[in-house]
Amino acid sequence: MKLRINHLLCIFMFFGVFPLQGYARSNAPEIEIQTLVKEADSCRMSNNLYRALKLYEEAYQRKASTETLRAIIQCHYERGSYQRCIDLYRNVSPDSLTVKDLKMKFFCFSNLTQGDSAVYYGRLANRVDPYDCKIVSKLAHHYNHAQLPDTALYIADLYCRFDSTNVFVNRQKAHSLYLIGDYAKALHEYRRLKEWGDKNESTLYYLALCYAKADSLYQAYENLLEAAELSQNENPTILSQLGTVAVELGIIGEGIGYIEKSIELMQPDGKLLFALTNTIAEGCFRWGKYEKSIAYMKQSLKYPDCTVYVYYRMAQAYGMMKKLKDEQEYYQIFVDKAQKESSPSPIMKECIEYAQHRINEITETLFFKGEL
């Protein structure tokens, strides 16, 4: 009997111990996942986003979890990988999207300048959380940018019913009023923004424009001058308006100076202008549009970075048009200028030799034609 009891105990122990061991093994991965996530959270808190991302991804590979996926998306967002965030959201069911998810998608699409998608998720997020000023201001910005200021003004006004002093929202509200053409109300909003300390270039610029619309030119001048100083006189739009207002006020010399500076800033440097114009000329030449090519080459001669090869190419274009006298003239100009080069390259020497040969040929041809 005793032997039988001992045998039964052994059986119970055999079948009892192994299920416990099996349970412990099945729980071990879960503990490891929790450890990975905690370590990732710690890395993220210390701004080690690269390490955090790797740990979250390892945890997600071991066990797919929506929360872990959201943490991965957050890391990608903070690292600027907005398209990656959008791609990863395809693994989240639309029915389970939280307001945080909607906001995340809104800002991702906004940063990728995908306006229609941004507006879609922005509206959804705004309906769920109408008190988020960042969503309201960014959504209003999208509407203003899309030339829908009435819609921007509507959502800004809704927000201002419970918070009328939010700088972000009031910026968009003021801009909406300006775009609509209600300059008096826009002036009021921009003046309030400035009083609250919002003295950035944009606020001062549009405040000045509103003053100008109200024929308050001196106030417009003062605010444009302040905006120009903030931009270190490097914003051509501000400078052009400042110059215009200054001239109207009779500060003519100063106004002309601002306008000239704005024109200078709007123009690319001579080297770039020459390169672009010469590229167009070359394209027209290859296209067989020789007259147009010559016109662009002549334009490129105005820039200080023009090279003597332009004269050579112009001569070739005239040659293609059978205008021998013009061809000869520009080959001669090329030769005269090229021979003044201190150390001409082998290519230039070849061009000079060919140009002189062609000048002689044309002289002979014209002589026998009796056109000399």
Legacy VTK file of the C-alpha trace (Angstrom):
# vtk DataFile Version 3.0
C-alpha trace
ASCII
DATASET POLYDATA
POINTS 372 float
0.000 0.000 0.000
2.781 2.340 1.017
4.547 1.507 -2.202
1.416 2.331 -4.173
0.975 5.711 -2.419
4.577 6.571 -3.160
3.977 5.661 -6.793
0.915 7.941 -6.990
2.852 10.802 -5.389
5.532 10.420 -8.000
2.875 10.572 -10.738
1.314 13.735 -9.208
4.706 15.339 -8.861
5.590 14.400 -12.423
2.418 15.934 -13.857
2.426 18.856 -11.405
5.975 20.064 -11.807
6.068 20.153 -15.599
2.933 22.291 -16.103
4.455 24.846 -13.697
7.710 24.764 -15.606
5.812 25.191 -18.867
3.904 28.196 -17.466
7.146 29.777 -16.364
8.616 29.368 -19.843
5.558 30.884 -21.547
5.754 33.895 -19.236
9.462 34.449 -19.753
9.056 36.155 -23.200
6.416 38.516 -21.730
8.833 39.538 -18.989
11.548 40.075 -21.577
9.191 42.228 -23.680
8.291 44.343 -20.637
12.001 44.786 -19.914
12.656 45.878 -23.504
9.798 48.376 -23.430
10.914 49.821 -20.075
14.452 50.213 -21.328
13.122 51.827 -24.515
10.966 54.210 -22.444
14.028 55.170 -20.433
16.071 55.815 -23.598
13.290 57.922 -25.027
13.071 59.976 -21.838
16.794 60.694 -22.138
16.331 61.625 -25.848
18.272 58.589 -27.090
15.640 58.075 -29.778
17.741 55.820 -32.004
18.310 53.287 -29.198
14.686 53.595 -28.052
13.439 52.886 -31.574
15.554 49.732 -31.884
14.316 48.427 -28.535
10.662 49.138 -29.335
11.039 47.415 -32.697
12.611 44.366 -31.041
9.734 44.227 -28.543
7.201 44.531 -31.355
8.830 41.710 -33.307
8.470 39.427 -30.307
4.874 40.398 -29.714
2.830 42.712 -31.915
1.180 45.332 -29.725
-0.657 48.491 -30.782
0.827 50.393 -27.851
4.346 49.377 -28.819
3.578 50.311 -32.420
2.436 53.740 -31.251
5.724 54.147 -29.375
7.613 53.242 -32.572
5.567 55.814 -34.511
6.287 58.459 -31.869
10.024 57.808 -32.182
9.860 58.116 -35.960
7.876 61.348 -35.618
10.392 62.874 -33.236
13.173 61.873 -35.663
11.369 63.554 -38.578
10.375 60.375 -40.459
6.814 61.545 -41.131
6.149 59.304 -44.123
7.300 56.301 -42.094
4.752 57.227 -39.412
1.957 57.337 -41.972
3.022 53.988 -43.407
3.061 52.365 -39.963
-0.427 53.681 -39.164
-1.737 51.319 -41.839
-1.262 48.581 -39.216
-3.681 50.356 -36.876
-7.370 49.764 -37.511
-9.250 53.003 -38.351
-11.818 52.067 -35.692
-9.156 52.040 -32.989
-7.573 55.407 -33.832
-7.415 57.590 -30.725
-7.465 61.398 -30.727
-3.693 61.267 -30.215
-3.416 59.135 -33.361
-5.546 61.618 -35.314
-3.346 64.499 -34.173
-0.210 62.572 -35.033
-1.471 61.857 -38.547
-2.520 65.490 -38.934
0.922 66.822 -38.047
2.645 64.192 -40.206
0.620 65.153 -43.268
1.134 68.850 -42.422
4.895 68.428 -42.258
4.797 66.639 -45.612
2.711 69.545 -47.024
-0.061 67.152 -48.022
-2.800 69.684 -47.387
-5.927 67.681 -48.202
-5.000 64.741 -45.981
-3.853 67.098 -43.231
-7.166 68.946 -43.280
-9.104 65.669 -43.157
-7.382 64.429 -39.995
-7.207 67.925 -38.538
-10.979 68.253 -38.730
-11.454 64.848 -37.111
-9.039 65.747 -34.293
-10.654 69.146 -33.832
-14.105 67.606 -33.429
-12.865 65.240 -30.734
-10.693 67.826 -28.980
-11.798 71.398 -29.821
-9.545 72.841 -27.066
-6.220 71.976 -28.697
-4.925 75.353 -29.891
-2.121 73.794 -31.946
-4.591 71.805 -34.008
-6.890 74.819 -34.474
-4.080 77.208 -35.476
-2.441 74.712 -37.845
-5.785 73.770 -39.399
-6.656 77.460 -39.864
-3.232 77.955 -41.448
-4.017 75.217 -43.990
-7.311 76.907 -44.869
-5.650 80.321 -45.228
-2.922 78.809 -47.392
-5.595 77.173 -49.564
-7.264 80.586 -50.007
-10.213 79.593 -47.814
-9.990 82.375 -45.204
-13.720 82.229 -44.382
-13.345 78.643 -43.138
-10.169 79.523 -41.241
-11.947 82.453 -39.596
-14.899 80.248 -38.649
-12.846 77.657 -36.742
-10.677 80.364 -35.169
-13.763 82.223 -33.950
-15.174 79.011 -32.463
-11.994 78.530 -30.447
-11.864 82.177 -29.374
-15.255 81.813 -27.659
-13.509 80.138 -24.713
-9.945 81.453 -25.231
-9.713 84.815 -26.956
-6.070 85.510 -26.105
-4.281 82.563 -27.675
-1.456 83.946 -29.825
-1.295 81.008 -32.282
-5.009 81.081 -33.069
-5.233 84.880 -33.208
-2.396 85.028 -35.715
-4.460 82.923 -38.111
-7.620 84.840 -37.312
-5.901 88.148 -38.098
-4.502 86.748 -41.346
-7.940 85.430 -42.337
-9.427 88.900 -41.840
-6.638 90.405 -43.942
-7.199 87.896 -46.762
-10.936 88.547 -46.701
-10.257 92.265 -47.012
-11.638 93.331 -43.647
-8.609 95.489 -42.921
-10.147 97.381 -39.996
-10.760 94.172 -38.020
-7.443 92.741 -39.141
-5.723 95.911 -37.890
-7.421 95.496 -34.516
-6.245 91.857 -34.255
-2.664 92.610 -35.303
-2.463 95.514 -32.862
-3.572 93.194 -30.065
-0.964 90.614 -31.060
1.758 93.248 -30.927
0.539 94.451 -27.530
0.797 90.865 -26.260
4.442 90.838 -27.294
4.045 88.967 -30.581
6.512 91.099 -32.525
7.713 88.708 -35.200
8.325 89.725 -38.813
4.981 88.426 -40.081
2.870 90.190 -37.442
4.674 93.503 -37.924
4.538 93.215 -41.717
0.786 92.608 -41.891
0.113 95.176 -39.184
1.957 97.695 -41.377
-0.045 96.700 -44.456
-3.274 97.184 -42.504
-2.098 100.637 -41.406
-1.285 101.441 -45.037
-4.808 100.387 -46.071
-6.126 102.775 -43.406
-3.920 105.593 -44.812
-1.866 105.628 -41.610
1.402 105.668 -43.535
3.649 106.763 -40.696
2.493 103.822 -38.487
2.964 101.552 -41.498
6.488 102.916 -41.955
7.388 102.405 -38.269
6.219 98.789 -38.227
7.868 97.961 -41.544
11.094 99.510 -40.271
10.867 97.296 -37.170
10.154 94.222 -39.305
13.104 95.049 -41.587
15.432 95.342 -38.598
14.237 91.951 -37.305
15.029 90.406 -40.702
18.427 92.161 -40.692
17.342 93.899 -43.909
17.445 90.605 -45.797
13.733 90.174 -46.596
13.034 91.659 -50.054
9.249 91.694 -49.580
9.482 93.741 -46.395
12.111 96.061 -47.896
10.087 96.701 -51.054
7.028 97.683 -49.005
9.148 99.783 -46.668
10.689 101.591 -49.633
7.289 102.222 -51.216
5.825 103.654 -48.003
8.951 105.763 -47.401
8.684 107.296 -50.879
5.003 108.068 -50.326
5.913 109.779 -47.045
8.489 111.891 -48.843
11.516 110.074 -47.418
12.578 109.544 -51.010
16.309 108.869 -50.756
15.844 106.288 -48.018
12.891 104.721 -49.831
14.828 104.321 -53.065
17.664 102.705 -51.112
15.292 100.107 -49.624
13.747 99.351 -53.016
17.160 98.960 -54.659
18.207 96.618 -51.863
15.032 94.546 -52.321
15.673 94.263 -56.072
19.238 93.172 -55.377
18.033 90.474 -52.981
15.404 89.240 -55.439
17.994 88.796 -58.178
20.260 85.736 -58.148
23.980 86.463 -58.330
25.559 87.198 -61.716
27.213 83.807 -61.972
23.906 81.980 -61.567
22.079 84.324 -63.947
24.754 83.794 -66.588
24.663 80.008 -66.149
20.858 79.845 -66.408
20.627 82.193 -69.396
23.449 80.426 -71.205
21.791 77.042 -70.593
18.590 78.329 -72.234
20.643 79.656 -75.143
22.363 76.296 -75.581
19.024 74.498 -75.469
17.614 76.771 -78.190
20.752 76.205 -80.301
20.387 72.430 -80.121
16.678 72.794 -80.841
17.493 74.693 -84.038
15.995 77.960 -82.760
19.077 80.004 -83.641
17.558 83.477 -83.461
16.182 82.765 -79.997
19.515 81.259 -78.966
21.346 84.413 -80.087
18.893 86.608 -78.160
19.605 84.683 -74.938
23.353 84.737 -75.580
23.242 88.505 -76.017
21.332 88.722 -72.739
23.983 86.606 -71.006
26.653 89.109 -72.135
25.207 91.609 -69.626
26.350 89.527 -66.657
29.872 89.960 -65.263
30.560 86.223 -65.252
30.053 85.922 -69.001
32.855 84.049 -70.849
34.397 84.738 -74.268
33.053 81.420 -75.542
29.610 83.038 -75.833
30.912 85.081 -78.809
32.231 81.901 -80.405
28.854 80.179 -79.991
27.027 83.233 -81.360
29.231 83.145 -84.437
28.320 79.480 -84.917
24.611 80.303 -84.591
24.900 83.042 -87.238
26.763 80.538 -89.409
23.871 78.080 -89.120
21.568 80.893 -90.289
23.899 81.647 -93.262
24.471 85.203 -91.999
28.114 85.384 -92.973
28.840 88.991 -92.026
27.456 88.499 -88.521
29.285 85.191 -88.231
32.551 86.875 -89.198
31.966 89.793 -86.822
31.443 87.587 -83.765
34.322 85.276 -84.605
36.520 88.360 -84.763
35.227 89.611 -81.392
35.955 86.192 -79.941
39.507 86.154 -81.330
40.245 89.685 -80.078
39.048 88.890 -76.562
40.486 85.376 -76.380
43.964 86.530 -77.416
44.004 88.834 -74.396
43.766 85.847 -72.054
46.984 85.523 -70.040
47.168 81.736 -70.273
44.691 80.333 -72.845
43.793 76.665 -72.483
44.445 74.143 -75.290
40.713 74.171 -76.109
40.697 77.953 -76.388
43.743 77.819 -78.682
41.905 75.392 -80.955
38.850 77.669 -80.992
41.016 80.697 -81.854
42.649 78.787 -84.705
39.291 77.651 -86.105
37.773 81.147 -85.733
40.676 82.737 -87.661
40.363 80.074 -90.360
36.621 80.759 -90.623
37.171 84.553 -90.760
39.505 84.096 -93.712
37.030 81.784 -95.467
34.189 84.259 -95.069
36.366 87.162 -96.256
37.181 85.239 -99.413
33.545 84.270 -99.995
32.308 87.831 -99.530
35.051 89.163 -101.820
33.991 86.944 -104.717
30.375 87.866 -104.071
31.301 91.512 -104.257
29.941 92.179 -100.778
33.133 93.559 -99.243
LINES 1 373
372 0 1 2 3 4 5 6 7 8 9 10 11 12 13 14 15 16 17 18 19 20 21 22 23 24 25 26 27 28 29 30 31 32 33 34 35 36 37 38 39 40 41 42 43 44 45 46 47 48 49 50 51 52 53 54 55 56 57 58 59 60 61 62 63 64 65 66 67 68 69 70 71 72 73 74 75 76 77 78 79 80 81 82 83 84 85 86 87 88 89 90 91 92 93 94 95 96 97 98 99 100 101 102 103 104 105 106 107 108 109 110 111 112 113 114 115 116 117 118 119 120 121 122 123 124 125 126 127 128 129 130 131 132 133 134 135 136 137 138 139 140 141 142 143 144 145 146 147 148 149 150 151 152 153 154 155 156 157 158 159 160 161 162 163 164 165 166 167 168 169 170 171 172 173 174 175 176 177 178 179 180 181 182 183 184 185 186 187 188 189 190 191 192 193 194 195 196 197 198 199 200 201 202 203 204 205 206 207 208 209 210 211 212 213 214 215 216 217 218 219 220 221 222 223 224 225 226 227 228 229 230 231 232 233 234 235 236 237 238 239 240 241 242 243 244 245 246 247 248 249 250 251 252 253 254 255 256 257 258 259 260 261 262 263 264 265 266 267 268 269 270 271 272 273 274 275 276 277 278 279 280 281 282 283 284 285 286 287 288 289 290 291 292 293 294 295 296 297 298 299 300 301 302 303 304 305 306 307 308 309 310 311 312 313 314 315 316 317 318 319 320 321 322 323 324 325 326 327 328 329 330 331 332 333 334 335 336 337 338 339 340 341 342 343 344 345 346 347 348 349 350 351 352 353 354 355 356 357 358 359 360 361 362 363 364 365 366 367 368 369 370 371
